[in-house]
């Protein structure tokens, strides 16, 4: 689908990260990471799920690095040598930059690291931190080198001999085989099947999205149209500004910031992988396909509309369940578990797909409601798919918080 970038109301980066009184090294390098792998205005060449993978690697490396300096949590997968005399800021920046450079193969990242480190006074503690970050990054890259993320796309389009089918290559296929970060397998939280096409529920889903999700719908309100366009973004651009602003609003320490961002990033990566696995397992049709074929689903309550279109280009993977829903809810579930409430410091978000519009979020439930509804209004997901996606997100978020990066006794 066309790329939609996400701008956030935090300090913009130009060259090296901009350090402010309220930000810290973790949020600085999160912003560098997101902008490097998803530069605003450039169509993504790969599956956005792989962007979540990269951000999880970056944040787990930063967590392992600063945790080796101040051990309070279980490290992720490997134990680094304790370095109590190393500088946290240098270690985190070095870890993030070296993972990012290793994944993205971007020479600018090392230049950004040099500029960032130049703002820190020279000392033995700084040098120790840089070396620690390099060591942790190397181990993280090695850990994920053969994780299945490079699995070739082998999706087989459904067709008959000699009959044309759309030829765009699908995305997300590697989700079937890639090693998760916290889950035991990609199918661990696979839901039950989509609704029966002959059911009353299917007719309700079909007719709701036929009216509200149509490109030029007169049933959709102006705010609903705004929400649909606002949440067209994919990947970390759609979530990480919210996460950064919560870290800053809560004035978290470097170590707690690292754990918070690592936990959320792992939940995102596993959530998107889990939803892709379910999508390709069930291969349920998108609304544009269903509504243009409403006369063959066996349900007398579904009227065929031969020219029906959604508000934007349909994402290039099967419909069920809703990916935006699972990711946003996994994020919200982790955040609520970690800060103890669904109420958050006010987060202000803007998007190029809705110029001049700012959405402000103060409650995580309201946030996930808006995202889920927006996917119906956009004409991409049936109501039942959003419900199932959110349920999966809650399960994965809860599982992540309970199984990794636990506090040491």
Beta strands, then each sheet from edge to edge (+ up, - down):
strand 1: 6-8
strand 2: 343-351
strand 3: 358-363
sheet 1: 1+ 2- 3+
end
